[in-house]
Amino acid sequence: MDIKRVALDAVNETIVMTVVHMDYKGQVAKRINEKMPLAQVKGFRKGAVPKDLVEKQYGKAIKQEEIKKVVDLALERYIQSERLNLLGTPLPKVNENLDWSAEELTFEFEIGLVPSFEIDLDAKNDIIKYVVTADDKLIDGQVARIQKQFGTAIPQDVVTEGADLKGIFTNEAEGIGNETTISLSVFKDKATADKFIGKKVGDVVTVNTSGLFEDDHQLMDYLKVGHDNVHGLAIDVDFTIEAITISEPAELNQELFDKLFGAGNVASLEDLKAKIKEDAESQFAAQADQKLLGDVTEFLIENTKFDLPAEFLKKWLQTVGEKKLSPEEAEVEYARSEKGLRFQLIEGKALAQSDIKITFEDLKTFTAKNIRQQMAQFGQTNPTDEEVQGIVARVLSNQEEVKRLSDQVVAEKLLEIFKEKANPTTKEVTYEEFIAASYGE
């Protein structure tokens, strides 16, 4: 058998395989001999059919099967021996005129190659690494929310200033139907809040979403509107009142502190504010890291140029999956997934250039850390190593969890690389400023 590669360009090649009689005749003869005792031809007893008739009836199909096996195995071994880094899998070129009786048979396979490129992690950029601080406004607001959350809800007959309302926002045409609890103080305009004053359970109040809240993103929370739709949204929504309460704030005492943070960990309002600041800034740091990872990724995608075997991949997309795609559907799917594919290639290159490999020990360590954090949230602050490792073993026995956690480990490793190499500009901001920066406002 002769196998060679024909380069079309840097990322597209054709593998050409020439199969001769010697490559498969022994296996075909073996299969014919095995078939003879089982062959059934009219006019002959089972097992007594002459060999030439067996070959005539079954030989062509057996020959085609054995040639396909030879070709598939040779193709697999060739790809391995040549260490070809493929995108997708080889696509056989269809030859409607193939003469299966010929002494030599030629098969061709289209392949798409992973492009060769380098990424410049040290390239000049305007990426910002945000350090998000919890300011007094945020901390005082959180103290007030704690007092309200653990306070006493007193039912009311009518809506008054300072009331909390449980109800449903609806707009049938827009598919909105979300049950929520809302305070009058959350509305941006006092005139909107005044619409509710004096209303009773069962009453319906209509408001417009334009300028309803201080921040349009709050529509995502209260109406469950997607982020892409909240900006400039101006529709009427009905709020049906289901319950009216006034909250009597909880007293900030040791009993409440112990309930929230465990016995003796917080002993005063100053301690409470310090704890809120610490926890909030820890969460903000995680969010800021995710933004940094996303920003560096976007920068690299935009500034790392390489060609993909686009036409090959579009054809390949038509052949994979349970549902075969039309050329038009494959075009749409490729457009949807191209950016993700580029990111995967850049991600792999970033790890390779920094000589970072993800091991199973990395995965176990990361999973154990996550489990300890989750257990701490539920008051289990000192689990034994044996307990944690038992949970780790159960989690990592699930392949879907292994994939999900592996992606998180890779993201963590990439973040370490980007922080070191990308040299972003550090900027301290409040959470409100960070949100504005995150959504480009």
Backbone torsions as a table, in degrees:
resi	resn	phi	psi	omega
1	MET	NA	139.1	178.8
2	ASP	-113.9	130.6	179.2
3	ILE	-129.7	133.2	177.1
4	LYS	-146.5	161.3	177.0
5	ARG	-110.6	138.3	176.4
6	VAL	-116.8	113.4	-178.1
7	ALA	-78.7	128.4	175.2
8	LEU	-94.6	-40.4	171.9
9	ASP	-160.6	-165.8	-173.2
10	ALA	-65.6	-24.2	-174.7
11	VAL	-125.0	4.4	179.3
12	ASN	-129.2	129.3	178.0
13	GLU	-141.0	165.5	173.1
14	THR	-122.9	131.4	172.8
15	ILE	-95.0	123.8	-178.8
16	VAL	-110.7	123.8	-178.5
17	MET	-119.9	127.3	175.9
18	THR	-109.5	117.3	-177.1
19	VAL	-104.2	129.9	178.1
20	VAL	-110.8	168.4	-174.5
21	HIS	-55.5	-38.0	-176.6
22	MET	-64.2	-21.7	-176.6
23	ASP	-71.6	-21.6	-173.1
24	TYR	-137.7	-9.2	-170.6
25	LYS	-63.6	-35.1	-179.4
26	GLY	-63.5	-42.5	-179.0
27	GLN	-71.6	-34.9	177.1
28	VAL	-64.5	-44.7	178.7
29	ALA	-60.5	-41.7	178.6
30	LYS	-61.0	-43.6	-179.1
31	ARG	-66.1	-37.1	178.0
32	ILE	-63.7	-44.3	179.1
33	ASN	-62.6	-38.8	178.4
34	GLU	-67.9	-29.1	-177.3
35	LYS	-78.2	-26.8	-172.3
36	MET	-57.5	-46.2	-179.4
37	PRO	-65.5	-17.1	-175.7
38	LEU	-106.4	-9.8	-174.0
39	ALA	-67.0	141.7	177.5
40	GLN	-126.6	114.3	177.4
41	VAL	-128.6	133.4	-177.6
42	LYS	-56.5	131.3	-180.0
43	GLY	98.4	-7.2	179.8
44	PHE	-128.1	145.8	174.2
45	ARG	-69.1	151.0	177.2
46	LYS	-59.2	128.6	-179.9
47	GLY	90.4	-7.2	-179.1
48	ALA	-113.8	18.3	-179.8
49	VAL	-77.7	132.3	179.0
50	PRO	-59.9	149.1	-175.3
51	LYS	-61.7	-37.6	-177.6
52	ASP	-65.6	-30.4	177.2
53	LEU	-74.2	-36.1	176.7
54	VAL	-62.9	-43.8	179.4
55	GLU	-64.1	-39.0	-179.4
56	LYS	-65.0	-41.2	-176.0
57	GLN	-79.9	-38.8	-172.2
58	TYR	-115.1	-12.7	-170.4
59	GLY	-61.7	-42.0	-176.4
60	LYS	-63.4	-46.4	-179.4
61	ALA	-64.4	-41.6	179.7
62	ILE	-64.5	-42.2	-179.9
63	LYS	-60.4	-45.3	-179.3
64	GLN	-64.0	-41.0	178.4
65	GLU	-62.0	-44.5	-176.5
66	GLU	-71.5	-36.0	176.5
67	ILE	-64.2	-42.3	179.2
68	LYS	-60.6	-41.9	178.1
69	LYS	-61.5	-45.1	-179.4
70	VAL	-61.5	-44.3	-178.1
71	VAL	-66.0	-46.2	-178.7
72	ASP	-61.4	-44.3	-179.3
73	LEU	-67.1	-43.3	-179.9
74	ALA	-63.7	-38.6	179.9
75	LEU	-64.5	-45.0	179.3
76	GLU	-60.9	-46.3	-178.6
77	ARG	-67.1	-35.6	-179.6
78	TYR	-66.4	-44.0	179.2
79	ILE	-60.8	-40.4	178.8
80	GLN	-68.0	-45.8	-176.2
81	SER	-67.4	-34.7	179.2
82	GLU	-84.1	-6.5	-178.5
83	ARG	52.8	48.3	-179.6
84	LEU	-76.6	130.0	178.6
85	ASN	-99.3	98.9	-169.8
86	LEU	-97.9	151.4	164.7
87	LEU	-104.5	125.6	-174.0
88	GLY	73.2	-160.9	179.4
89	THR	-126.1	157.4	-177.7
90	PRO	-56.7	139.6	177.9
91	LEU	-108.8	118.8	178.6
92	PRO	-69.5	135.9	173.5
93	LYS	-78.3	129.8	-177.9
94	VAL	-77.9	128.8	177.1
95	ASN	-122.1	97.3	-176.6
96	GLU	-67.4	-19.9	-175.1
97	ASN	-104.0	18.7	-178.4
98	LEU	-62.5	126.8	179.2
99	ASP	-96.1	100.3	-175.4
100	TRP	-66.8	-14.0	-179.3
101	SER	-89.4	-5.6	-177.5
102	ALA	-67.7	153.5	179.6
103	GLU	-69.2	-33.4	177.1
104	GLU	-120.9	136.0	178.2
105	LEU	-122.7	133.0	-178.9
106	THR	-111.6	131.0	178.1
107	PHE	-123.9	139.0	-179.8
108	GLU	-123.7	142.5	179.8
109	PHE	-131.2	128.7	173.8
110	GLU	-81.7	138.1	176.1
111	ILE	-133.8	148.3	174.0
112	GLY	-112.6	131.0	-174.5
113	LEU	-101.8	147.5	170.7
114	VAL	-64.5	126.7	-176.9
115	PRO	-67.1	153.0	175.8
116	SER	-93.0	124.6	-179.7
117	PHE	-159.4	165.5	174.0
118	GLU	-124.2	151.7	175.8
119	ILE	-113.5	143.1	-178.6
120	ASP	-103.4	92.5	-178.9
121	LEU	-70.8	-18.8	-179.2
122	ASP	-94.0	6.2	-175.6
123	ALA	-61.8	147.0	179.3
124	LYS	-62.8	134.8	-177.9
125	ASN	-149.6	170.9	177.1
126	ASP	-114.2	31.4	-178.5
127	ILE	-73.2	139.3	-179.4
128	ILE	-113.0	132.0	171.6
129	LYS	-98.9	109.8	-175.2
130	TYR	-83.6	135.3	169.8
131	VAL	-110.6	109.5	-171.7
132	VAL	-96.3	124.3	-179.0
133	THR	-106.4	150.8	174.5
134	ALA	-92.8	109.2	-178.6
135	ASP	-84.6	175.0	-176.1
136	ASP	-60.7	-37.2	-179.5
137	LYS	-60.6	-44.6	179.7
138	LEU	-66.6	-44.5	-177.5
139	ILE	-64.7	-46.4	179.1
140	ASP	-62.6	-37.6	177.3
141	GLY	-64.0	-38.2	178.9
142	GLN	-68.7	-37.7	176.2
143	VAL	-60.4	-44.7	179.5
144	ALA	-62.8	-38.5	179.1
145	ARG	-66.9	-38.0	177.4
146	ILE	-63.1	-45.6	-179.9
147	GLN	-62.0	-38.1	179.8
148	LYS	-71.7	-42.7	-178.5
149	GLN	-61.4	-39.7	-177.4
150	PHE	-100.7	9.8	176.9
151	GLY	-81.3	-169.7	-178.9
152	THR	-106.5	123.5	178.9
153	ALA	-86.7	118.9	-177.4
154	ILE	-106.8	118.2	-179.1
155	PRO	-61.7	144.7	179.8
156	GLN	-127.2	153.8	178.0
157	ASP	-83.4	-36.2	-178.7
158	VAL	-132.0	160.7	-179.4
159	VAL	-79.2	129.6	174.2
160	THR	-127.5	171.0	177.1
161	GLU	-58.6	139.3	-179.5
162	GLY	85.0	2.8	-178.2
163	ALA	-78.1	154.3	171.1
164	ASP	-107.8	137.3	-177.3
165	LEU	-119.6	131.7	170.7
166	LYS	-103.1	132.3	-178.5
167	GLY	-174.7	-167.1	-176.2
168	ILE	-127.1	125.9	170.0
169	PHE	-85.1	129.1	-179.5
170	THR	-136.3	145.4	166.9
171	ASN	-154.9	100.1	-171.1
172	GLU	-61.1	-39.8	-177.5
173	ALA	-63.0	-34.3	-179.1
174	GLU	-94.7	3.2	179.1
175	GLY	70.7	26.3	-179.6
176	ILE	-95.1	130.5	177.2
177	GLY	-163.9	75.5	-172.0
178	ASN	-120.3	124.6	176.8
179	GLU	-82.8	135.5	-176.2
180	THR	-155.4	169.7	171.5
181	THR	-118.0	132.4	-172.5
182	ILE	-139.8	144.9	175.5
183	SER	-99.8	146.0	179.1
184	LEU	-61.0	-28.8	-177.2
185	SER	-68.3	-13.4	-177.0
186	VAL	-78.3	-20.6	-179.7
187	PHE	-69.6	140.6	-178.3
188	LYS	-68.2	-38.8	-174.4
189	ASP	-105.8	128.6	178.8
190	LYS	-61.4	-30.6	179.1
191	ALA	-61.9	-33.7	176.9
192	THR	-67.2	-46.6	178.3
193	ALA	-59.8	-38.0	-177.6
194	ASP	-64.2	-24.0	177.9
195	LYS	-61.2	-25.9	-176.2
196	PHE	-89.5	-20.1	-176.1
197	ILE	-60.2	130.2	178.7
198	GLY	87.2	-6.5	179.4
199	LYS	-76.6	160.3	-177.0
200	LYS	-122.5	170.9	176.5
201	VAL	-58.7	133.1	-178.5
202	GLY	98.3	-19.1	178.7
203	ASP	-71.5	153.7	179.4
204	VAL	-119.1	128.6	178.4
205	VAL	-116.7	129.7	179.8
206	THR	-100.9	129.2	177.9
207	VAL	-132.1	160.2	177.1
208	ASN	-102.7	142.4	-175.4
209	THR	-73.5	-18.1	-178.9
210	SER	-67.9	115.6	-179.7
211	GLY	67.0	23.3	-178.0
212	LEU	-66.7	-38.7	-179.2
213	PHE	-121.5	165.6	177.7
214	GLU	-60.1	-35.5	-178.5
215	ASP	-126.5	123.3	-179.4
216	ASP	-57.4	-23.9	-179.7
217	HIS	-64.1	-20.2	178.0
218	GLN	-66.2	-19.6	173.7
219	LEU	-61.1	-28.9	178.0
220	MET	-64.7	-36.7	-178.1
221	ASP	-78.7	-48.5	-171.4
222	TYR	-85.3	-29.4	-178.8
223	LEU	-113.1	-7.8	-176.3
224	LYS	58.5	45.0	174.7
225	VAL	-92.4	138.0	-179.6
226	GLY	-64.7	152.4	-176.4
227	HIS	-58.0	-38.4	-177.5
228	ASP	-66.6	-16.3	-175.2
229	ASN	-104.3	-10.6	-170.8
230	VAL	-75.7	-30.0	-173.9
231	HIS	-73.7	119.7	179.3
232	GLY	77.1	8.5	179.2
233	LEU	-64.6	126.9	-178.4
234	ALA	-136.9	83.0	179.0
235	ILE	-133.4	155.5	174.9
236	ASP	-83.3	137.0	173.9
237	VAL	-128.4	144.6	177.3
238	ASP	-96.7	136.9	174.1
239	PHE	-114.8	114.2	178.1
240	THR	-94.4	119.4	-175.9
241	ILE	-77.7	126.3	179.1
242	GLU	-108.4	-29.1	179.5
243	ALA	-157.1	147.9	179.5
244	ILE	-127.0	128.3	178.3
245	THR	-139.1	155.7	168.7
246	ILE	-115.4	132.3	-177.2
247	SER	-95.2	126.9	173.2
248	GLU	-92.4	111.7	-173.0
249	PRO	-57.6	143.4	176.7
250	ALA	-70.5	148.1	177.6
251	GLU	-76.4	137.3	178.4
252	LEU	-83.2	88.8	-177.6
253	ASN	-128.8	178.1	-175.5
254	GLN	-63.5	-34.4	179.1
255	GLU	-60.1	-43.8	179.2
256	LEU	-69.3	-41.2	179.6
257	PHE	-60.5	-45.2	-179.2
258	ASP	-65.3	-36.8	179.4
259	LYS	-64.5	-37.3	-177.1
260	LEU	-80.2	-41.6	-168.3
261	PHE	-124.8	5.4	-177.5
262	GLY	90.8	155.3	-173.4
263	ALA	-59.2	125.1	170.9
264	GLY	79.0	-1.3	-176.9
265	ASN	-79.2	-27.2	176.9
266	VAL	-132.6	129.3	-174.2
267	ALA	-125.3	0.1	-177.1
268	SER	-158.6	169.8	176.7
269	LEU	-61.2	-37.9	178.7
270	GLU	-63.5	-42.6	176.8
271	ASP	-61.6	-41.7	-178.7
272	LEU	-61.4	-46.0	-179.5
273	LYS	-64.5	-37.7	178.7
274	ALA	-65.2	-39.3	179.4
275	LYS	-67.2	-43.6	177.5
276	ILE	-59.5	-44.7	-179.8
277	LYS	-62.1	-44.7	-179.6
278	GLU	-62.3	-49.0	-177.9
279	ASP	-65.6	-42.4	-178.5
280	ALA	-63.5	-45.6	-176.9
281	GLU	-69.4	-27.3	173.9
282	SER	-66.0	-43.3	177.3
283	GLN	-66.7	-41.3	179.9
284	PHE	-62.4	-37.3	-179.6
285	ALA	-62.0	-39.9	178.6
286	ALA	-65.0	-41.4	178.7
287	GLN	-66.2	-40.1	179.2
288	ALA	-65.0	-37.8	177.0
289	ASP	-62.2	-41.8	179.7
290	GLN	-64.3	-38.8	177.7
291	LYS	-66.1	-41.9	178.5
292	LEU	-60.5	-45.2	179.1
293	LEU	-59.2	-44.8	179.6
294	GLY	-65.5	-41.2	-178.3
295	ASP	-66.6	-42.5	178.7
296	VAL	-66.1	-40.6	178.6
297	THR	-59.4	-47.2	178.6
298	GLU	-60.2	-41.9	179.6
299	PHE	-61.0	-44.7	-177.9
300	LEU	-67.7	-39.0	178.7
301	ILE	-62.6	-41.5	-177.9
302	GLU	-73.3	-28.5	-171.5
303	ASN	-110.8	-0.8	176.4
304	THR	-106.7	106.8	-173.3
305	LYS	-97.3	127.5	171.9
306	PHE	-158.9	153.6	-179.5
307	ASP	-88.1	145.6	171.6
308	LEU	-111.3	152.0	175.1
309	PRO	-75.5	70.2	-169.0
310	ALA	-59.6	-49.7	-176.6
311	GLU	-64.8	-38.7	175.9
312	PHE	-60.9	-47.0	-177.1
313	LEU	-64.5	-34.9	177.1
314	LYS	-64.7	-40.6	177.0
315	LYS	-67.4	-40.0	179.8
316	TRP	-64.0	-38.9	179.2
317	LEU	-61.8	-25.9	178.4
318	GLN	-70.6	-19.6	-172.0
319	THR	-103.3	-15.8	-174.8
320	VAL	-98.3	161.6	178.9
321	GLY	87.5	162.6	-178.5
322	GLU	-67.7	-37.7	179.9
323	LYS	-100.6	120.0	178.3
324	LYS	-71.4	138.2	-177.9
325	LEU	-95.5	147.8	171.6
326	SER	-77.1	163.8	176.7
327	PRO	-55.1	-38.2	-180.0
328	GLU	-67.7	-41.7	178.6
329	GLU	-65.8	-38.7	178.7
330	ALA	-65.2	-36.7	177.7
331	GLU	-60.6	-45.4	179.9
332	VAL	-65.1	-44.0	-178.8
333	GLU	-64.5	-39.5	178.6
334	TYR	-64.1	-44.0	179.2
335	ALA	-60.9	-37.0	-179.7
336	ARG	-70.1	-34.3	-171.7
337	SER	-103.0	-6.7	-174.4
338	GLU	-59.8	-45.5	-177.4
339	LYS	-62.5	-40.8	178.2
340	GLY	-63.8	-39.2	177.7
341	LEU	-64.4	-43.6	178.2
342	ARG	-60.4	-40.8	179.4
343	PHE	-63.8	-42.3	179.3
344	GLN	-58.8	-42.5	-179.8
345	LEU	-67.5	-41.2	178.0
346	ILE	-65.6	-41.3	178.1
347	GLU	-57.3	-48.8	179.3
348	GLY	-63.0	-40.0	179.7
349	LYS	-66.5	-39.5	178.8
350	ALA	-60.9	-43.0	178.7
351	LEU	-66.6	-41.7	-178.2
352	ALA	-67.3	-44.3	-179.7
353	GLN	-63.6	-28.4	179.0
354	SER	-94.7	5.8	178.0
355	ASP	55.1	44.3	178.7
356	ILE	-109.1	127.7	178.5
357	LYS	-120.4	141.1	178.5
358	ILE	-92.8	118.3	-179.3
359	THR	-105.3	167.7	177.9
360	PHE	-67.1	-29.3	176.3
361	GLU	-66.3	-38.4	175.1
362	ASP	-58.6	-43.4	-178.6
363	LEU	-65.3	-42.0	179.1
364	LYS	-64.7	-43.4	-179.6
365	THR	-63.1	-44.7	-179.7
366	PHE	-63.3	-43.5	-179.3
367	THR	-64.7	-42.6	179.0
368	ALA	-61.7	-41.3	178.3
369	LYS	-61.7	-44.0	178.9
370	ASN	-62.4	-41.4	-178.7
371	ILE	-65.5	-42.1	178.4
372	ARG	-62.5	-39.9	178.6
373	GLN	-64.5	-42.6	179.5
374	GLN	-65.7	-41.0	179.7
375	MET	-65.4	-36.7	179.2
376	ALA	-63.6	-34.7	178.9
377	GLN	-63.6	-25.6	180.0
378	PHE	-103.6	19.8	173.0
379	GLY	88.2	-0.7	178.5
380	GLN	-93.8	84.2	-171.7
381	THR	-85.3	-17.8	-176.7
382	ASN	-132.3	58.5	176.9
383	PRO	-68.4	150.9	179.2
384	THR	-75.9	158.3	177.0
385	ASP	-59.2	-36.7	-179.2
386	GLU	-63.8	-41.9	178.3
387	GLU	-62.7	-47.2	-177.3
388	VAL	-64.3	-46.0	-177.6
389	GLN	-66.3	-30.4	175.4
390	GLY	-63.8	-41.7	177.8
391	ILE	-68.6	-40.7	178.3
392	VAL	-56.7	-45.7	-178.8
393	ALA	-61.5	-40.7	179.5
394	ARG	-67.9	-42.6	-179.6
395	VAL	-62.5	-44.9	-174.9
396	LEU	-80.0	0.1	172.5
397	SER	-82.7	-9.9	178.7
398	ASN	-98.0	116.2	-174.7
399	GLN	-64.0	-33.5	177.7
400	GLU	-65.8	-39.3	177.4
401	GLU	-67.3	-38.4	177.9
402	VAL	-59.8	-44.4	179.3
403	LYS	-63.7	-45.9	-178.0
404	ARG	-63.1	-45.9	-178.8
405	LEU	-70.5	-34.1	177.2
406	SER	-62.2	-40.7	177.1
407	ASP	-61.5	-38.4	179.3
408	GLN	-68.6	-37.8	177.7
409	VAL	-64.2	-43.9	178.2
410	VAL	-59.9	-44.4	179.6
411	ALA	-61.3	-39.1	179.1
412	GLU	-65.5	-42.3	178.7
413	LYS	-65.1	-42.2	179.0
414	LEU	-62.8	-40.0	179.9
415	LEU	-61.0	-41.2	177.7
416	GLU	-61.1	-42.9	179.4
417	ILE	-63.1	-47.8	-175.1
418	PHE	-64.7	-38.9	178.8
419	LYS	-62.5	-36.5	-177.6
420	GLU	-79.5	-43.9	-169.4
421	LYS	-92.8	-37.7	-170.9
422	ALA	-74.9	-17.5	176.9
423	ASN	51.3	55.6	-179.5
424	PRO	-70.6	159.6	176.2
425	THR	-82.6	127.0	-179.4
426	THR	-83.5	134.3	-179.6
427	LYS	-138.8	126.1	179.2
428	GLU	-90.2	129.1	-177.6
429	VAL	-140.9	162.8	170.7
430	THR	-79.7	169.4	-179.9
431	TYR	-65.0	-38.8	178.0
432	GLU	-60.7	-42.9	178.5
433	GLU	-65.8	-36.3	179.0
434	PHE	-65.3	-43.7	178.8
435	ILE	-61.3	-43.6	178.5
436	ALA	-60.7	-42.7	179.2
437	ALA	-67.3	-35.9	-177.3
438	SER	-67.1	-35.0	-177.9
439	TYR	-102.1	12.8	173.5
440	GLY	66.6	35.6	-178.1
441	GLU	-114.9	NA	NA
